[in-house]
Structure formats: structure tokens, C-alpha cells
Amino acid sequence: MSRFYLTTPIFYVNDAPHLGHAYTTVTADAVCRWQRLLGNDVVFMTGTDEHGLKVQRAAEANGLTPQEQADQTSERFRDAWDHINIAYDDYIRTTEPRHHASVRAFMQRCYDNGHIYKGTYDGLYSVSDEAYVTQADVDEGRVSGPVERMTEENYFFKLSEFAEPLLEWFEREPENITPTRYRNEALGIIKGGLADVSVTRTSLDWGIRVPWDESQVFYVWYDALINYATVAGYDGDPDRFAAWWPATRHLLGKDIIRFHCVYWPAMLMAAGVKDLPKFHVHGWLLIGGEKMSKSKLNQISPENMTEEFGVDGFRYAMLRDTSFGPDNDFSYEALLSRYTSDLANAFGNLLGRVAAVVESKAGGIGPAASPDSPLRESTAAAYEAASKAWEQVQPSVALDATWQILRDANEYFQRMEPWKLPEGNEVNAVLGDTLECLRIATILASPAIPDAAAVAWQRIGMTGNPADQRLPEAAEWGGYGGGTQVIRGDPLFPRISSD
Ligand code: MSP
């Protein structure tokens, strides 16, 4: 058994949860559910990023204190994640005392190690990106909102000193950042030259106080990134941190590569933390070719989608129809077509049809799978492909491989026409083999569609829950022993009309 610690970015509480946030979070949830099927010890964390100017200004605009703004919006994120069945183990809020303690200890360590000095920042700041930017960033369109001039006496992190150690890390760990295109992007940032960065602010209060100079607060990113260490036990629980930190993997969108894949590893080195995380970066979920944002009014909440497609329908279509890495356009039509072909037809309809024939030809009792089934080999190959894809954080590939089992079973069932066969061994073999395919596919699909998988599991006569099965053993052919009642029930995924 190994440890697996997966994080999502923590979301700013200036804004309500939308599909873009849900995309990262559903992916992380499914990947963790897969790891649990493998019997690994998993910690899955998500949470909210609550300090900084962006949140302070949103609070002012809403007539709230920053804490009230944070409390309300953080709760909305938590509700959205509960609604779409996100099984997180820890939900961190950066306003929690455990996080304050951890940030202060972490940054103090960097300071004591000689990597932080006092200087003057004089330059531009983009509140919507919560980032110090240059005129070139503005001119070349890398800034998402208006910029402000800032002159402050701040503390600086000697990022420039870490270019070499970062390059060594890239050399040492060819898989530190996937997919490769984003690894190259991070490498380009480092090779382009790293300037020292201001890590504190004097002109705002809404943040964590600097322990060696209480007149300043930490710049929001140097507070936010440390959340990952807080959850792993930094400061409060050194044994836990030692055990869990080496197992860390971060999931993030491509917009925050610089902070995650360059600044954060350098900070860890500065604080003397030896193990560096692995990073899995994804592109945008686009609506009509554009990134969702408050100003474009193209934000859709996860709840908007689940009303029609159900929680599992939404989760599945999102995971299956987006390739992890590039940008992906998201459309209602694509979602509907995926729901219909894969869930209503390939899965739900097969389940209904096999149950009907079990009822008419086998007295409602599922027959066992046959050891020499023609479906045995292709099912094993599909398992291997799915397993490899989940390992590489490629849910769409993993689900495509899983559905191959169902496509093969559908084709076989259709070709054998068991409803026309007389009762006996031949019909029993067709039914048992189809049920076995359903059993295996149900386990493998459970990270994406946990609730529907649990229902399908009962319907085919299995006890317990597919999520409690252990891979790879549970995916071996022959697990469907037969002899239990198969239930027809209502359609697992009711059809949705397009009008
Ligand atoms: N608070 C920072 C992250 C700090 S992590 C230490 C932040 N928050 S955010 O709420 O603006 O966005 C966080 C993440 O949401 C993005 O990196 C990305 O993972 C996800 N997405 C937000 N909009 C998205 C899309 N339209 N498409 C895909 N993911 C998107 O940045």
C-alpha cells in the first residue's frame, strides 16, 4: 500500500463556484477514488484561498467584512462539492489558525535560512491576477484586469538564487510536471531568468502577519501555496508531514504554472524541505471558445448541469469529454450526446436488457461467467489501458477504455440474441459473460459515477459497494459467481430529450 496525497488549487472566495472550478475538482476526486480502489492510503484536499486584495475588494463591493465574504463563499464551494459528490478528506480555509501557524513557521524558516531580505517594490500590480506584473505583461496581454502602480517597502524572496537548483530538479525528475508542454513552459520561465519577488505587503491588512515584522502581511500567494503543506501537517505534526509530503501531487490549471511549478518548489527548497511535489496541469474549460469569467457572464454553476443530467451524468460527461492537458470546449450538445450514447445506451440499456433476459430465461437468477468467454481477453486489455490512464491522470482515456468493455459486451449480447435461445447452458453463458462485463465495468467506472455504479452493482446481484472492491484482483475475469437475484428496475440513466 502506498500513500497518495492529491491537492486541487484552493479557490478564491471573491467568486461563486463555476464549471471551471468543478473541472479541476471532479478530476481530482475521480483520480483519488481510483487510488482508493487500488487500496492506497489517500488524502484528497481542496479548500478556499481567502486573503488578499481581490477578496478584500469583493467584500467591500458586497458590503461585507472580508471574513463574512470568506465565510459565505467558502460555504458555497463546500456545498457545491457536496452536491457533486466530491469525497475530499480535508477542506482547508486559509483563515484557519492551523494555516496561520504553518505559514508563519514556514516563512520564518525561509527568513532564518537567509533567503528573505528587505527592499522596495516599485512596479505594477494586477488585483484580478493577484500578481506583480511588468509593462511587457500588460502590453502582451498576459494580464486579466486593470493594473495599479505600487511602491512599498517589502520583504523579498531571493528567487534568483534558485534558478540552478530548479534546473537540477528538472534534470533529475523528467516527470516532475505533466503533460510535457507545461513542463516546457515552466522550464522556459526559469531559463528566461528569475528576479527576486516581493512576498509581503504593507498596504493591506487582510492577510497573515509576518512573524519577524508584524507591520506587514504576506502577499497572498506566499500564504496560499503553503496550504498544501499545512494539510500535510507542516509545523503542527512533523511525523505526519514526513510521512505524507513525499506523496504529494498537485492538480492545477495552466494559469498558475509560474506560482506552482517555479515559485513553490523554490520556496520549499528555501525552507529546507527536501521532497518536491509532482504537478499535473490542465487547460481551460471553454464556453463557446472563451474562458469563463465573472466579467464575461458566461459562468455556469455545477448545479445548473446536474438538474438535467444528474450528478453522475454531469461528472461522467465532464471527465470523458475533456482531454486532460489541452483546452476543451464544453457544450450542452456534446454533453447530451455523451450522456445518451455512453450512459443511457451502452451502460443503462445493456443492464436493463440483460436483466430482462435473466428474468425470462434464467428465473431472475444471474448465471456465472464462463471461464473461456470470448470477452475475457478484451476485458483484461481494457483494464490494463484504464489503469495506465488513471495513473497518468488521463480520465477521458481511462473511461474510454472502460467503456470498451461495455461496447464489446453490447455487441456480443446483440450478436448472440440470447432472448431467442432456449433455456440452458448456452443462454446462461451469454448472460453470465455479459453480467461479468457489467461487474468489471461498474467497478472501473465507479470513480466517475459513484452513485450509479453502486445501484448497478446491486442490480446485477452483487453485495456491498463497487468502491470497496480491490484492484487489480477485482477486475480479474470470473468474479461474477452467479446465483443471486438480478433486478430489472427503472432505467439507470433516464433518457433526456434535446428540446
Ligand atoms: N487562489 C488561486 C489558487 C491558489 S492555489 C495555492 C486561484 N484561484 S482561482 O479560483 O482563480 O482558480 C483556481 C483554479 O480553478 C485554476 O487554476 C484552475 O485549476 C481552475 N479554473 C478556473 N477557471 C477555469 C476554467 N475555465 N477551466 C479550467 N479550470 C479553471 O487561482
Boltz pocket constraint, residues with backbone or C-beta under 6 A from the ligand:
constraints:
  - pocket:
      binder: B
      contacts: [[A, 8], [A, 9], [A, 10], [A, 11], [A, 12], [A, 19], [A, 20], [A, 21], [A, 23], [A, 24], [A, 49], [A, 221], [A, 224], [A, 225], [A, 226], [A, 227], [A, 251], [A, 252], [A, 253], [A, 254], [A, 255], [A, 256], [A, 283], [A, 284], [A, 285], [A, 286], [A, 291], [A, 292]]
      max_distance: 6.0
